[in-house]
């Protein structure tokens, strides 16, 4: 497998621009940064719904099955976010350890 040095340098130069939104996604796709933002928003929404359902259950206004579902969804979302975070950190550490 051969690596084109100029394309690697170009990719490296553009990597810093991803957080600023300067990198453009492939046609019809979303950028990695946007995908991460959407996933984080989804996790926060699930946690908020779980809190609301728990509050309603505490006052006796919610069905126990709905509360259990909301809490389970929030738990799964949070576990997924933590697992992805751990994998990103591990990948970053592997990249840092690579010889230049």
C-alpha positions in Angstrom: 0.0 0.0 0.0 1.6 3.3 -1.0 0.8 6.6 0.7 0.7 9.8 -1.3 2.6 12.3 0.9 0.9 15.4 -0.6 -2.6 14.1 0.1 -1.5 13.1 3.6 -0.1 16.6 4.2 -3.3 18.1 2.8 -5.5 16.0 5.1 -3.4 16.9 8.1 -3.7 20.6 7.2 -7.4 20.3 6.9 -7.8 18.3 10.1 -7.5 21.4 12.2 -10.3 23.1 10.3 -12.9 20.4 11.1 -13.8 22.0 14.4 -14.3 25.3 12.8 -16.7 23.9 10.2 -14.4 24.6 7.3 -14.1 21.0 6.2 -16.9 20.0 3.8 -18.5 16.6 3.9 -18.9 14.3 0.9 -21.7 15.0 -1.4 -25.0 14.4 0.4 -23.3 13.4 3.7 -22.7 15.1 7.0 -19.4 16.0 8.5 -17.9 14.0 11.4 -18.2 17.1 13.6 -21.9 17.5 12.8 -22.4 13.8 13.5 -20.8 14.0 16.9 -22.9 17.1 17.7 -26.1 15.3 16.7 -25.2 12.3 18.8 -24.4 14.5 21.8 -27.7 16.4 21.4 -29.6 13.0 21.2 -27.9 11.9 24.5 -28.9 15.1 26.2 -32.4 14.9 24.9 -32.7 11.3 26.3 -31.3 12.4 29.6 -33.8 15.3 29.8 -36.7 13.0 29.0 -35.6 10.6 31.6 -35.5 13.3 34.2 -38.9 14.6 33.3 -40.4 11.1 33.5 -38.7 10.6 36.9 -40.2 13.8 38.2 -43.6 12.8 36.9 -43.3 9.4 38.6 -42.3 11.1 41.9 -45.5 13.1 41.8 -47.6 10.1 40.7 -48.4 11.5 37.3 -46.5 9.0 35.1 -46.9 5.4 34.2 -44.1 3.2 35.6 -43.5 1.5 32.2 -43.0 4.9 30.6 -40.5 5.9 33.3 -38.6 2.7 33.0 -38.4 3.1 29.2 -37.2 6.6 29.4 -34.5 5.8 32.1 -33.4 2.7 30.1 -33.1 4.8 26.9 -31.0 7.4 28.8 -28.8 4.7 30.3 -28.1 3.1 26.9 -27.4 6.5 25.3 -25.0 7.5 28.0 -23.2 4.1 27.9 -22.9 4.5 24.1 -21.5 8.0 24.4 -18.9 6.8 27.0 -17.9 3.9 24.9 -17.4 6.1 21.9 -15.4 8.6 23.9 -13.2 5.8 25.3 -12.5 4.5 21.7 -11.7 8.0 20.4 -9.3 8.6 23.3 -7.7 5.2 22.7 -7.3 5.9 19.0 -5.8 9.3 19.7 -3.3 7.7 22.1 -2.4 5.1 19.4 -1.8 7.9 16.9 0.4 9.8 19.3 2.5 6.7 19.9 3.2 6.3 16.2 6.8 7.1 15.1 7.2 9.9 12.7 
